[in-house]
Amino acid sequence: MSVQYRVVFGKKDEAVEGPDDADVVISVGAADATLEPSVAFMQGKLKATGHTGRLFELLRSGEAAAAISRLASRP
């Protein structure tokens, strides 16, 4: 199962990691990228489409946090 992460910096300005045909797509605004992803999800600041069970696995494992942090700290 594939995953795509998106950190949105502005209109038409986002850092993306993962395939376009991903099974799960996770998006968060750059301002909220420092939040714990599970907290951001519960507050409605992290959006996700696709398989919810897989999303929760990613949040629990820390994989989502690592990917979001990596994308948010782009040069």
CHARMM internal coordinates of N, CA and C (Angstrom, degrees):
IC EDIT
DIST 1 N 1 CA 1.4542
DIST 1 CA 1 C 1.5260
ANGL 1 N 1 CA 1 C 108.45
DIST 1 C 2 N 1.3156
ANGL 1 CA 1 C 2 N 116.24
DIHE 1 N 1 CA 1 C 2 N 128.12
DIST 2 N 2 CA 1.4667
ANGL 1 C 2 N 2 CA 120.46
DIHE 1 CA 1 C 2 N 2 CA -175.78
DIST 2 CA 2 C 1.5330
ANGL 2 N 2 CA 2 C 111.25
DIHE 1 C 2 N 2 CA 2 C -98.00
DIST 2 C 3 N 1.3390
ANGL 2 CA 2 C 3 N 113.80
DIHE 2 N 2 CA 2 C 3 N 155.56
DIST 3 N 3 CA 1.4569
ANGL 2 C 3 N 3 CA 121.28
DIHE 2 CA 2 C 3 N 3 CA -177.16
DIST 3 CA 3 C 1.5291
ANGL 3 N 3 CA 3 C 109.32
DIHE 2 C 3 N 3 CA 3 C -132.11
DIST 3 C 4 N 1.3300
ANGL 3 CA 3 C 4 N 116.57
DIHE 3 N 3 CA 3 C 4 N 141.16
DIST 4 N 4 CA 1.4570
ANGL 3 C 4 N 4 CA 121.78
DIHE 3 CA 3 C 4 N 4 CA 173.01
DIST 4 CA 4 C 1.5256
ANGL 4 N 4 CA 4 C 107.66
DIHE 3 C 4 N 4 CA 4 C -121.49
DIST 4 C 5 N 1.3268
ANGL 4 CA 4 C 5 N 115.21
DIHE 4 N 4 CA 4 C 5 N 132.38
DIST 5 N 5 CA 1.4661
ANGL 4 C 5 N 5 CA 121.47
DIHE 4 CA 4 C 5 N 5 CA 177.49
DIST 5 CA 5 C 1.5179
ANGL 5 N 5 CA 5 C 108.23
DIHE 4 C 5 N 5 CA 5 C -109.66
DIST 5 C 6 N 1.3365
ANGL 5 CA 5 C 6 N 116.49
DIHE 5 N 5 CA 5 C 6 N 140.43
DIST 6 N 6 CA 1.4663
ANGL 5 C 6 N 6 CA 122.07
DIHE 5 CA 5 C 6 N 6 CA 178.03
DIST 6 CA 6 C 1.5219
ANGL 6 N 6 CA 6 C 109.11
DIHE 5 C 6 N 6 CA 6 C -134.49
DIST 6 C 7 N 1.3318
ANGL 6 CA 6 C 7 N 116.20
DIHE 6 N 6 CA 6 C 7 N 126.87
DIST 7 N 7 CA 1.4642
ANGL 6 C 7 N 7 CA 121.31
DIHE 6 CA 6 C 7 N 7 CA 172.12
DIST 7 CA 7 C 1.5235
ANGL 7 N 7 CA 7 C 105.92
DIHE 6 C 7 N 7 CA 7 C -114.53
DIST 7 C 8 N 1.3279
ANGL 7 CA 7 C 8 N 115.45
DIHE 7 N 7 CA 7 C 8 N 118.86
DIST 8 N 8 CA 1.4547
ANGL 7 C 8 N 8 CA 121.88
DIHE 7 CA 7 C 8 N 8 CA -173.50
DIST 8 CA 8 C 1.5286
ANGL 8 N 8 CA 8 C 109.98
DIHE 7 C 8 N 8 CA 8 C -95.21
DIST 8 C 9 N 1.3393
ANGL 8 CA 8 C 9 N 115.21
DIHE 8 N 8 CA 8 C 9 N 120.70
DIST 9 N 9 CA 1.4635
ANGL 8 C 9 N 9 CA 121.50
DIHE 8 CA 8 C 9 N 9 CA 179.21
DIST 9 CA 9 C 1.5220
ANGL 9 N 9 CA 9 C 111.31
DIHE 8 C 9 N 9 CA 9 C -96.73
DIST 9 C 10 N 1.2997
ANGL 9 CA 9 C 10 N 117.37
DIHE 9 N 9 CA 9 C 10 N -27.12
DIST 10 N 10 CA 1.4571
ANGL 9 C 10 N 10 CA 122.30
DIHE 9 CA 9 C 10 N 10 CA -179.92
DIST 10 CA 10 C 1.5127
ANGL 10 N 10 CA 10 C 108.89
DIHE 9 C 10 N 10 CA 10 C -178.50
DIST 10 C 11 N 1.3136
ANGL 10 CA 10 C 11 N 115.76
DIHE 10 N 10 CA 10 C 11 N -178.35
DIST 11 N 11 CA 1.4600
ANGL 10 C 11 N 11 CA 119.67
DIHE 10 CA 10 C 11 N 11 CA -179.64
DIST 11 CA 11 C 1.5266
ANGL 11 N 11 CA 11 C 109.78
DIHE 10 C 11 N 11 CA 11 C -60.84
DIST 11 C 12 N 1.3066
ANGL 11 CA 11 C 12 N 116.24
DIHE 11 N 11 CA 11 C 12 N 124.02
DIST 12 N 12 CA 1.4674
ANGL 11 C 12 N 12 CA 123.71
DIHE 11 CA 11 C 12 N 12 CA -178.72
DIST 12 CA 12 C 1.5281
ANGL 12 N 12 CA 12 C 112.82
DIHE 11 C 12 N 12 CA 12 C 60.02
DIST 12 C 13 N 1.3132
ANGL 12 CA 12 C 13 N 117.39
DIHE 12 N 12 CA 12 C 13 N 24.38
DIST 13 N 13 CA 1.4636
ANGL 12 C 13 N 13 CA 122.73
DIHE 12 CA 12 C 13 N 13 CA 177.50
DIST 13 CA 13 C 1.5222
ANGL 13 N 13 CA 13 C 108.48
DIHE 12 C 13 N 13 CA 13 C -133.17
DIST 13 C 14 N 1.3315
ANGL 13 CA 13 C 14 N 115.13
DIHE 13 N 13 CA 13 C 14 N 97.44
DIST 14 N 14 CA 1.4567
ANGL 13 C 14 N 14 CA 118.81
DIHE 13 CA 13 C 14 N 14 CA 179.91
DIST 14 CA 14 C 1.5184
ANGL 14 N 14 CA 14 C 110.67
DIHE 13 C 14 N 14 CA 14 C -144.45
DIST 14 C 15 N 1.3161
ANGL 14 CA 14 C 15 N 115.28
DIHE 14 N 14 CA 14 C 15 N 149.20
DIST 15 N 15 CA 1.4595
ANGL 14 C 15 N 15 CA 122.11
DIHE 14 CA 14 C 15 N 15 CA 174.65
DIST 15 CA 15 C 1.5235
ANGL 15 N 15 CA 15 C 106.56
DIHE 14 C 15 N 15 CA 15 C -94.24
DIST 15 C 16 N 1.3264
ANGL 15 CA 15 C 16 N 116.09
DIHE 15 N 15 CA 15 C 16 N 130.36
DIST 16 N 16 CA 1.4606
ANGL 15 C 16 N 16 CA 121.12
DIHE 15 CA 15 C 16 N 16 CA -175.38
DIST 16 CA 16 C 1.5232
ANGL 16 N 16 CA 16 C 109.75
DIHE 15 C 16 N 16 CA 16 C -127.18
DIST 16 C 17 N 1.3360
ANGL 16 CA 16 C 17 N 114.97
DIHE 16 N 16 CA 16 C 17 N 139.04
DIST 17 N 17 CA 1.4592
ANGL 16 C 17 N 17 CA 121.36
DIHE 16 CA 16 C 17 N 17 CA 175.90
DIST 17 CA 17 C 1.5160
ANGL 17 N 17 CA 17 C 107.50
DIHE 16 C 17 N 17 CA 17 C -136.52
DIST 17 C 18 N 1.3038
ANGL 17 CA 17 C 18 N 116.92
DIHE 17 N 17 CA 17 C 18 N 124.89
DIST 18 N 18 CA 1.4607
ANGL 17 C 18 N 18 CA 121.43
DIHE 17 CA 17 C 18 N 18 CA 178.68
DIST 18 CA 18 C 1.5102
ANGL 18 N 18 CA 18 C 111.65
DIHE 17 C 18 N 18 CA 18 C 117.26
DIST 18 C 19 N 1.3203
ANGL 18 CA 18 C 19 N 116.49
DIHE 18 N 18 CA 18 C 19 N 166.03
DIST 19 N 19 CA 1.4729
ANGL 18 C 19 N 19 CA 121.60
DIHE 18 CA 18 C 19 N 19 CA -175.67
DIST 19 CA 19 C 1.5293
ANGL 19 N 19 CA 19 C 112.91
DIHE 18 C 19 N 19 CA 19 C -73.23
DIST 19 C 20 N 1.3305
ANGL 19 CA 19 C 20 N 115.66
DIHE 19 N 19 CA 19 C 20 N 151.91
DIST 20 N 20 CA 1.4642
ANGL 19 C 20 N 20 CA 121.05
DIHE 19 CA 19 C 20 N 20 CA 179.62
DIST 20 CA 20 C 1.5227
ANGL 20 N 20 CA 20 C 112.47
DIHE 19 C 20 N 20 CA 20 C -68.40
DIST 20 C 21 N 1.3288
ANGL 20 CA 20 C 21 N 117.62
DIHE 20 N 20 CA 20 C 21 N -23.75
DIST 21 N 21 CA 1.4706
ANGL 20 C 21 N 21 CA 120.55
DIHE 20 CA 20 C 21 N 21 CA -179.06
DIST 21 CA 21 C 1.5343
ANGL 21 N 21 CA 21 C 111.33
DIHE 20 C 21 N 21 CA 21 C -100.82
DIST 21 C 22 N 1.3427
ANGL 21 CA 21 C 22 N 116.12
DIHE 21 N 21 CA 21 C 22 N 32.36
DIST 22 N 22 CA 1.4673
ANGL 21 C 22 N 22 CA 121.50
DIHE 21 CA 21 C 22 N 22 CA -176.28
DIST 22 CA 22 C 1.5279
ANGL 22 N 22 CA 22 C 112.04
DIHE 21 C 22 N 22 CA 22 C -63.73
DIST 22 C 23 N 1.3260
ANGL 22 CA 22 C 23 N 115.37
DIHE 22 N 22 CA 22 C 23 N 150.86
DIST 23 N 23 CA 1.4572
ANGL 22 C 23 N 23 CA 121.83
DIHE 22 CA 22 C 23 N 23 CA 177.74
DIST 23 CA 23 C 1.5310
ANGL 23 N 23 CA 23 C 111.65
DIHE 22 C 23 N 23 CA 23 C -74.58
DIST 23 C 24 N 1.3420
ANGL 23 CA 23 C 24 N 116.15
DIHE 23 N 23 CA 23 C 24 N -30.48
DIST 24 N 24 CA 1.4608
ANGL 23 C 24 N 24 CA 122.27
DIHE 23 CA 23 C 24 N 24 CA 178.83
DIST 24 CA 24 C 1.5248
ANGL 24 N 24 CA 24 C 107.82
DIHE 23 C 24 N 24 CA 24 C -129.08
DIST 24 C 25 N 1.3294
ANGL 24 CA 24 C 25 N 117.25
DIHE 24 N 24 CA 24 C 25 N 129.70
DIST 25 N 25 CA 1.4609
ANGL 24 C 25 N 25 CA 121.91
DIHE 24 CA 24 C 25 N 25 CA 177.11
DIST 25 CA 25 C 1.5291
ANGL 25 N 25 CA 25 C 107.76
DIHE 24 C 25 N 25 CA 25 C -120.23
DIST 25 C 26 N 1.3386
ANGL 25 CA 25 C 26 N 115.78
DIHE 25 N 25 CA 25 C 26 N 123.59
DIST 26 N 26 CA 1.4625
ANGL 25 C 26 N 26 CA 121.94
DIHE 25 CA 25 C 26 N 26 CA -178.56
DIST 26 CA 26 C 1.5219
ANGL 26 N 26 CA 26 C 108.06
DIHE 25 C 26 N 26 CA 26 C -115.28
DIST 26 C 27 N 1.3404
ANGL 26 CA 26 C 27 N 116.64
DIHE 26 N 26 CA 26 C 27 N 125.72
DIST 27 N 27 CA 1.4631
ANGL 26 C 27 N 27 CA 122.18
DIHE 26 CA 26 C 27 N 27 CA -179.46
DIST 27 CA 27 C 1.5189
ANGL 27 N 27 CA 27 C 109.83
DIHE 26 C 27 N 27 CA 27 C -126.09
DIST 27 C 28 N 1.3358
ANGL 27 CA 27 C 28 N 114.58
DIHE 27 N 27 CA 27 C 28 N 139.87
DIST 28 N 28 CA 1.4645
ANGL 27 C 28 N 28 CA 120.20
DIHE 27 CA 27 C 28 N 28 CA 176.81
DIST 28 CA 28 C 1.5288
ANGL 28 N 28 CA 28 C 108.01
DIHE 27 C 28 N 28 CA 28 C -148.44
DIST 28 C 29 N 1.3201
ANGL 28 CA 28 C 29 N 116.76
DIHE 28 N 28 CA 28 C 29 N 145.61
DIST 29 N 29 CA 1.4600
ANGL 28 C 29 N 29 CA 121.08
DIHE 28 CA 28 C 29 N 29 CA 176.13
DIST 29 CA 29 C 1.5174
ANGL 29 N 29 CA 29 C 109.96
DIHE 28 C 29 N 29 CA 29 C -72.74
DIST 29 C 30 N 1.3163
ANGL 29 CA 29 C 30 N 116.58
DIHE 29 N 29 CA 29 C 30 N 149.35
DIST 30 N 30 CA 1.4715
ANGL 29 C 30 N 30 CA 120.87
DIHE 29 CA 29 C 30 N 30 CA -178.39
DIST 30 CA 30 C 1.5243
ANGL 30 N 30 CA 30 C 111.56
DIHE 29 C 30 N 30 CA 30 C -58.90
DIST 30 C 31 N 1.3259
ANGL 30 CA 30 C 31 N 117.45
DIHE 30 N 30 CA 30 C 31 N -35.29
DIST 31 N 31 CA 1.4672
ANGL 30 C 31 N 31 CA 121.07
DIHE 30 CA 30 C 31 N 31 CA -179.60
DIST 31 CA 31 C 1.5258
ANGL 31 N 31 CA 31 C 111.68
DIHE 30 C 31 N 31 CA 31 C -64.94
DIST 31 C 32 N 1.3282
ANGL 31 CA 31 C 32 N 116.91
DIHE 31 N 31 CA 31 C 32 N -26.61
DIST 32 N 32 CA 1.4712
ANGL 31 C 32 N 32 CA 121.49
DIHE 31 CA 31 C 32 N 32 CA -178.18
DIST 32 CA 32 C 1.5281
ANGL 32 N 32 CA 32 C 112.76
DIHE 31 C 32 N 32 CA 32 C -101.80
DIST 32 C 33 N 1.3256
ANGL 32 CA 32 C 33 N 117.38
DIHE 32 N 32 CA 32 C 33 N 2.02
DIST 33 N 33 CA 1.4588
ANGL 32 C 33 N 33 CA 121.42
DIHE 32 CA 32 C 33 N 33 CA -176.07
DIST 33 CA 33 C 1.5242
ANGL 33 N 33 CA 33 C 112.78
DIHE 32 C 33 N 33 CA 33 C -67.86
DIST 33 C 34 N 1.3359
ANGL 33 CA 33 C 34 N 117.78
DIHE 33 N 33 CA 33 C 34 N -18.31
DIST 34 N 34 CA 1.4661
ANGL 33 C 34 N 34 CA 120.34
DIHE 33 CA 33 C 34 N 34 CA 179.76
DIST 34 CA 34 C 1.5240
ANGL 34 N 34 CA 34 C 112.07
DIHE 33 C 34 N 34 CA 34 C -82.66
DIST 34 C 35 N 1.3278
ANGL 34 CA 34 C 35 N 117.15
DIHE 34 N 34 CA 34 C 35 N -14.23
DIST 35 N 35 CA 1.4658
ANGL 34 C 35 N 35 CA 120.60
DIHE 34 CA 34 C 35 N 35 CA 177.18
DIST 35 CA 35 C 1.5263
ANGL 35 N 35 CA 35 C 110.27
DIHE 34 C 35 N 35 CA 35 C -70.08
DIST 35 C 36 N 1.3092
ANGL 35 CA 35 C 36 N 116.67
DIHE 35 N 35 CA 35 C 36 N 152.55
DIST 36 N 36 CA 1.4672
ANGL 35 C 36 N 36 CA 120.98
DIHE 35 CA 35 C 36 N 36 CA 171.03
DIST 36 CA 36 C 1.5321
ANGL 36 N 36 CA 36 C 106.02
DIHE 35 C 36 N 36 CA 36 C -60.48
DIST 36 C 37 N 1.3440
ANGL 36 CA 36 C 37 N 119.05
DIHE 36 N 36 CA 36 C 37 N 127.86
DIST 37 N 37 CA 1.4671
ANGL 36 C 37 N 37 CA 120.58
DIHE 36 CA 36 C 37 N 37 CA -174.90
DIST 37 CA 37 C 1.5256
ANGL 37 N 37 CA 37 C 114.80
DIHE 36 C 37 N 37 CA 37 C -54.48
DIST 37 C 38 N 1.3322
ANGL 37 CA 37 C 38 N 118.43
DIHE 37 N 37 CA 37 C 38 N -37.39
DIST 38 N 38 CA 1.4680
ANGL 37 C 38 N 38 CA 118.97
DIHE 37 CA 37 C 38 N 38 CA 179.86
DIST 38 CA 38 C 1.5261
ANGL 38 N 38 CA 38 C 110.94
DIHE 37 C 38 N 38 CA 38 C -67.91
DIST 38 C 39 N 1.3265
ANGL 38 CA 38 C 39 N 117.17
DIHE 38 N 38 CA 38 C 39 N -34.72
DIST 39 N 39 CA 1.4636
ANGL 38 C 39 N 39 CA 121.48
DIHE 38 CA 38 C 39 N 39 CA 176.69
DIST 39 CA 39 C 1.5326
ANGL 39 N 39 CA 39 C 109.53
DIHE 38 C 39 N 39 CA 39 C -68.58
DIST 39 C 40 N 1.3291
ANGL 39 CA 39 C 40 N 116.26
DIHE 39 N 39 CA 39 C 40 N -44.44
DIST 40 N 40 CA 1.4622
ANGL 39 C 40 N 40 CA 120.60
DIHE 39 CA 39 C 40 N 40 CA 178.72
DIST 40 CA 40 C 1.5286
ANGL 40 N 40 CA 40 C 110.56
DIHE 39 C 40 N 40 CA 40 C -60.46
DIST 40 C 41 N 1.3293
ANGL 40 CA 40 C 41 N 117.04
DIHE 40 N 40 CA 40 C 41 N -38.53
DIST 41 N 41 CA 1.4649
ANGL 40 C 41 N 41 CA 121.01
DIHE 40 CA 40 C 41 N 41 CA 178.41
DIST 41 CA 41 C 1.5278
ANGL 41 N 41 CA 41 C 110.47
DIHE 40 C 41 N 41 CA 41 C -64.19
DIST 41 C 42 N 1.3175
ANGL 41 CA 41 C 42 N 116.39
DIHE 41 N 41 CA 41 C 42 N -46.31
DIST 42 N 42 CA 1.4649
ANGL 41 C 42 N 42 CA 120.44
DIHE 41 CA 41 C 42 N 42 CA -178.58
DIST 42 CA 42 C 1.5281
ANGL 42 N 42 CA 42 C 111.46
DIHE 41 C 42 N 42 CA 42 C -65.40
DIST 42 C 43 N 1.3381
ANGL 42 CA 42 C 43 N 117.21
DIHE 42 N 42 CA 42 C 43 N -29.35
DIST 43 N 43 CA 1.4660
ANGL 42 C 43 N 43 CA 121.18
DIHE 42 CA 42 C 43 N 43 CA 178.51
DIST 43 CA 43 C 1.5270
ANGL 43 N 43 CA 43 C 112.11
DIHE 42 C 43 N 43 CA 43 C -85.98
DIST 43 C 44 N 1.3142
ANGL 43 CA 43 C 44 N 117.55
DIHE 43 N 43 CA 43 C 44 N -3.26
DIST 44 N 44 CA 1.4551
ANGL 43 C 44 N 44 CA 121.45
DIHE 43 CA 43 C 44 N 44 CA 179.66
DIST 44 CA 44 C 1.5139
ANGL 44 N 44 CA 44 C 113.99
DIHE 43 C 44 N 44 CA 44 C 81.29
DIST 44 C 45 N 1.3190
ANGL 44 CA 44 C 45 N 117.47
DIHE 44 N 44 CA 44 C 45 N 13.30
DIST 45 N 45 CA 1.4647
ANGL 44 C 45 N 45 CA 121.16
DIHE 44 CA 44 C 45 N 45 CA -178.71
DIST 45 CA 45 C 1.5241
ANGL 45 N 45 CA 45 C 112.18
DIHE 44 C 45 N 45 CA 45 C -92.81
DIST 45 C 46 N 1.3223
ANGL 45 CA 45 C 46 N 116.80
DIHE 45 N 45 CA 45 C 46 N -19.39
DIST 46 N 46 CA 1.4562
ANGL 45 C 46 N 46 CA 122.57
DIHE 45 CA 45 C 46 N 46 CA 174.99
DIST 46 CA 46 C 1.5201
ANGL 46 N 46 CA 46 C 105.89
DIHE 45 C 46 N 46 CA 46 C -108.98
DIST 46 C 47 N 1.3215
ANGL 46 CA 46 C 47 N 116.07
DIHE 46 N 46 CA 46 C 47 N 124.32
DIST 47 N 47 CA 1.4629
ANGL 46 C 47 N 47 CA 121.27
DIHE 46 CA 46 C 47 N 47 CA -178.87
DIST 47 CA 47 C 1.5226
ANGL 47 N 47 CA 47 C 108.50
DIHE 46 C 47 N 47 CA 47 C -107.26
DIST 47 C 48 N 1.3178
ANGL 47 CA 47 C 48 N 115.83
DIHE 47 N 47 CA 47 C 48 N 146.21
DIST 48 N 48 CA 1.4526
ANGL 47 C 48 N 48 CA 120.42
DIHE 47 CA 47 C 48 N 48 CA 179.27
DIST 48 CA 48 C 1.5205
ANGL 48 N 48 CA 48 C 109.93
DIHE 47 C 48 N 48 CA 48 C -143.96
DIST 48 C 49 N 1.3268
ANGL 48 CA 48 C 49 N 115.02
DIHE 48 N 48 CA 48 C 49 N 144.55
DIST 49 N 49 CA 1.4531
ANGL 48 C 49 N 49 CA 121.16
DIHE 48 CA 48 C 49 N 49 CA 172.84
DIST 49 CA 49 C 1.5123
ANGL 49 N 49 CA 49 C 107.40
DIHE 48 C 49 N 49 CA 49 C -125.97
DIST 49 C 50 N 1.3108
ANGL 49 CA 49 C 50 N 115.63
DIHE 49 N 49 CA 49 C 50 N 150.67
DIST 50 N 50 CA 1.4579
ANGL 49 C 50 N 50 CA 119.88
DIHE 49 CA 49 C 50 N 50 CA 178.29
DIST 50 CA 50 C 1.5160
ANGL 50 N 50 CA 50 C 112.21
DIHE 49 C 50 N 50 CA 50 C 110.56
DIST 50 C 51 N 1.3135
ANGL 50 CA 50 C 51 N 115.69
DIHE 50 N 50 CA 50 C 51 N -153.08
DIST 51 N 51 CA 1.4612
ANGL 50 C 51 N 51 CA 123.99
DIHE 50 CA 50 C 51 N 51 CA -173.12
DIST 51 CA 51 C 1.5293
ANGL 51 N 51 CA 51 C 111.22
DIHE 50 C 51 N 51 CA 51 C -71.44
DIST 51 C 52 N 1.3266
ANGL 51 CA 51 C 52 N 117.15
DIHE 51 N 51 CA 51 C 52 N 111.43
DIST 52 N 52 CA 1.4654
ANGL 51 C 52 N 52 CA 122.09
DIHE 51 CA 51 C 52 N 52 CA -175.87
DIST 52 CA 52 C 1.5254
ANGL 52 N 52 CA 52 C 112.46
DIHE 51 C 52 N 52 CA 52 C -64.94
DIST 52 C 53 N 1.3157
ANGL 52 CA 52 C 53 N 117.71
DIHE 52 N 52 CA 52 C 53 N -37.72
DIST 53 N 53 CA 1.4629
ANGL 52 C 53 N 53 CA 120.88
DIHE 52 CA 52 C 53 N 53 CA 178.80
DIST 53 CA 53 C 1.5145
ANGL 53 N 53 CA 53 C 111.29
DIHE 52 C 53 N 53 CA 53 C -60.93
DIST 53 C 54 N 1.3158
ANGL 53 CA 53 C 54 N 116.31
DIHE 53 N 53 CA 53 C 54 N -43.12
DIST 54 N 54 CA 1.4731
ANGL 53 C 54 N 54 CA 120.92
DIHE 53 CA 53 C 54 N 54 CA 178.03
DIST 54 CA 54 C 1.5294
ANGL 54 N 54 CA 54 C 110.18
DIHE 53 C 54 N 54 CA 54 C -65.48
DIST 54 C 55 N 1.3285
ANGL 54 CA 54 C 55 N 117.89
DIHE 54 N 54 CA 54 C 55 N -38.38
DIST 55 N 55 CA 1.4608
ANGL 54 C 55 N 55 CA 121.87
DIHE 54 CA 54 C 55 N 55 CA 177.57
DIST 55 CA 55 C 1.5268
ANGL 55 N 55 CA 55 C 110.14
DIHE 54 C 55 N 55 CA 55 C -57.54
DIST 55 C 56 N 1.3306
ANGL 55 CA 55 C 56 N 116.55
DIHE 55 N 55 CA 55 C 56 N -47.81
DIST 56 N 56 CA 1.4604
ANGL 55 C 56 N 56 CA 119.84
DIHE 55 CA 55 C 56 N 56 CA -178.81
DIST 56 CA 56 C 1.5237
ANGL 56 N 56 CA 56 C 111.93
DIHE 55 C 56 N 56 CA 56 C -65.57
DIST 56 C 57 N 1.3332
ANGL 56 CA 56 C 57 N 117.40
DIHE 56 N 56 CA 56 C 57 N -33.30
DIST 57 N 57 CA 1.4699
ANGL 56 C 57 N 57 CA 120.87
DIHE 56 CA 56 C 57 N 57 CA 174.80
DIST 57 CA 57 C 1.5292
ANGL 57 N 57 CA 57 C 110.02
DIHE 56 C 57 N 57 CA 57 C -62.08
DIST 57 C 58 N 1.3283
ANGL 57 CA 57 C 58 N 116.71
DIHE 57 N 57 CA 57 C 58 N -44.02
DIST 58 N 58 CA 1.4695
ANGL 57 C 58 N 58 CA 121.68
DIHE 57 CA 57 C 58 N 58 CA -179.44
DIST 58 CA 58 C 1.5233
ANGL 58 N 58 CA 58 C 111.10
DIHE 57 C 58 N 58 CA 58 C -65.02
DIST 58 C 59 N 1.3295
ANGL 58 CA 58 C 59 N 116.76
DIHE 58 N 58 CA 58 C 59 N -40.61
DIST 59 N 59 CA 1.4586
ANGL 58 C 59 N 59 CA 120.63
DIHE 58 CA 58 C 59 N 59 CA 179.56
DIST 59 CA 59 C 1.5258
ANGL 59 N 59 CA 59 C 110.50
DIHE 58 C 59 N 59 CA 59 C -66.81
DIST 59 C 60 N 1.3232
ANGL 59 CA 59 C 60 N 116.97
DIHE 59 N 59 CA 59 C 60 N -42.41
DIST 60 N 60 CA 1.4672
ANGL 59 C 60 N 60 CA 122.25
DIHE 59 CA 59 C 60 N 60 CA -177.25
DIST 60 CA 60 C 1.5352
ANGL 60 N 60 CA 60 C 111.65
DIHE 59 C 60 N 60 CA 60 C -69.01
DIST 60 C 61 N 1.3385
ANGL 60 CA 60 C 61 N 117.06
DIHE 60 N 60 CA 60 C 61 N -37.94
DIST 61 N 61 CA 1.4652
ANGL 60 C 61 N 61 CA 121.13
DIHE 60 CA 60 C 61 N 61 CA -175.76
DIST 61 CA 61 C 1.5245
ANGL 61 N 61 CA 61 C 113.50
DIHE 60 C 61 N 61 CA 61 C -75.68
DIST 61 C 62 N 1.3247
ANGL 61 CA 61 C 62 N 117.30
DIHE 61 N 61 CA 61 C 62 N -19.75
DIST 62 N 62 CA 1.4574
ANGL 61 C 62 N 62 CA 120.51
DIHE 61 CA 61 C 62 N 62 CA -176.63
DIST 62 CA 62 C 1.5153
ANGL 62 N 62 CA 62 C 112.95
DIHE 61 C 62 N 62 CA 62 C 91.84
DIST 62 C 63 N 1.3263
ANGL 62 CA 62 C 63 N 116.67
DIHE 62 N 62 CA 62 C 63 N -4.44
DIST 63 N 63 CA 1.4650
ANGL 62 C 63 N 63 CA 120.45
DIHE 62 CA 62 C 63 N 63 CA 179.94
DIST 63 CA 63 C 1.5279
ANGL 63 N 63 CA 63 C 111.25
DIHE 62 C 63 N 63 CA 63 C -62.36
DIST 63 C 64 N 1.3380
ANGL 63 CA 63 C 64 N 116.84
DIHE 63 N 63 CA 63 C 64 N -41.44
DIST 64 N 64 CA 1.4622
ANGL 63 C 64 N 64 CA 121.04
DIHE 63 CA 63 C 64 N 64 CA 179.92
DIST 64 CA 64 C 1.5252
ANGL 64 N 64 CA 64 C 110.40
DIHE 63 C 64 N 64 CA 64 C -64.61
DIST 64 C 65 N 1.3325
ANGL 64 CA 64 C 65 N 117.27
DIHE 64 N 64 CA 64 C 65 N -42.72
DIST 65 N 65 CA 1.4677
ANGL 64 C 65 N 65 CA 121.34
DIHE 64 CA 64 C 65 N 65 CA 179.95
DIST 65 CA 65 C 1.5195
ANGL 65 N 65 CA 65 C 110.65
DIHE 64 C 65 N 65 CA 65 C -60.68
DIST 65 C 66 N 1.3308
ANGL 65 CA 65 C 66 N 117.12
DIHE 65 N 65 CA 65 C 66 N -43.02
DIST 66 N 66 CA 1.4584
ANGL 65 C 66 N 66 CA 120.93
DIHE 65 CA 65 C 66 N 66 CA -178.55
DIST 66 CA 66 C 1.5308
ANGL 66 N 66 CA 66 C 111.30
DIHE 65 C 66 N 66 CA 66 C -65.84
DIST 66 C 67 N 1.3167
ANGL 66 CA 66 C 67 N 116.68
DIHE 66 N 66 CA 66 C 67 N -43.61
DIST 67 N 67 CA 1.4652
ANGL 66 C 67 N 67 CA 120.25
DIHE 66 CA 66 C 67 N 67 CA -179.02
DIST 67 CA 67 C 1.5258
ANGL 67 N 67 CA 67 C 111.19
DIHE 66 C 67 N 67 CA 67 C -67.23
DIST 67 C 68 N 1.3264
ANGL 67 CA 67 C 68 N 117.33
DIHE 67 N 67 CA 67 C 68 N -43.04
DIST 68 N 68 CA 1.4706
ANGL 67 C 68 N 68 CA 121.08
DIHE 67 CA 67 C 68 N 68 CA -180.00
DIST 68 CA 68 C 1.5220
ANGL 68 N 68 CA 68 C 110.26
DIHE 67 C 68 N 68 CA 68 C -64.30
DIST 68 C 69 N 1.3171
ANGL 68 CA 68 C 69 N 117.32
DIHE 68 N 68 CA 68 C 69 N -43.01
DIST 69 N 69 CA 1.4596
ANGL 68 C 69 N 69 CA 121.87
DIHE 68 CA 68 C 69 N 69 CA 178.66
DIST 69 CA 69 C 1.5313
ANGL 69 N 69 CA 69 C 110.76
DIHE 68 C 69 N 69 CA 69 C -61.25
DIST 69 C 70 N 1.3285
ANGL 69 CA 69 C 70 N 115.88
DIHE 69 N 69 CA 69 C 70 N -42.71
DIST 70 N 70 CA 1.4636
ANGL 69 C 70 N 70 CA 121.15
DIHE 69 CA 69 C 70 N 70 CA 179.83
DIST 70 CA 70 C 1.5253
ANGL 70 N 70 CA 70 C 111.03
DIHE 69 C 70 N 70 CA 70 C -62.67
DIST 70 C 71 N 1.3214
ANGL 70 CA 70 C 71 N 116.77
DIHE 70 N 70 CA 70 C 71 N -44.29
DIST 71 N 71 CA 1.4679
ANGL 70 C 71 N 71 CA 120.57
DIHE 70 CA 70 C 71 N 71 CA -179.16
DIST 71 CA 71 C 1.5201
ANGL 71 N 71 CA 71 C 112.44
DIHE 70 C 71 N 71 CA 71 C -71.43
DIST 71 C 72 N 1.3349
ANGL 71 CA 71 C 72 N 116.91
DIHE 71 N 71 CA 71 C 72 N -35.87
DIST 72 N 72 CA 1.4671
ANGL 71 C 72 N 72 CA 121.33
DIHE 71 CA 71 C 72 N 72 CA -178.43
DIST 72 CA 72 C 1.5175
ANGL 72 N 72 CA 72 C 112.15
DIHE 71 C 72 N 72 CA 72 C -69.23
DIST 72 C 73 N 1.3207
ANGL 72 CA 72 C 73 N 117.78
DIHE 72 N 72 CA 72 C 73 N -24.70
DIST 73 N 73 CA 1.4652
ANGL 72 C 73 N 73 CA 121.19
DIHE 72 CA 72 C 73 N 73 CA -178.16
DIST 73 CA 73 C 1.5249
ANGL 73 N 73 CA 73 C 111.81
DIHE 72 C 73 N 73 CA 73 C -96.84
DIST 73 C 74 N 1.3145
ANGL 73 CA 73 C 74 N 115.82
DIHE 73 N 73 CA 73 C 74 N 31.24
DIST 74 N 74 CA 1.4705
ANGL 73 C 74 N 74 CA 119.46
DIHE 73 CA 73 C 74 N 74 CA -179.65
DIST 74 CA 74 C 1.5241
ANGL 74 N 74 CA 74 C 109.63
DIHE 73 C 74 N 74 CA 74 C -61.92
DIST 74 C 75 N 1.3179
ANGL 74 CA 74 C 75 N 116.41
DIHE 74 N 74 CA 74 C 75 N 149.58
DIST 75 N 75 CA 1.4837
ANGL 74 C 75 N 75 CA 119.35
DIHE 74 CA 74 C 75 N 75 CA -179.74
DIST 75 CA 75 C 1.5071
ANGL 75 N 75 CA 75 C 112.90
DIHE 74 C 75 N 75 CA 75 C -68.96
END
COOR INIT
IC SEED 1 N 1 CA 1 C
IC BUILD
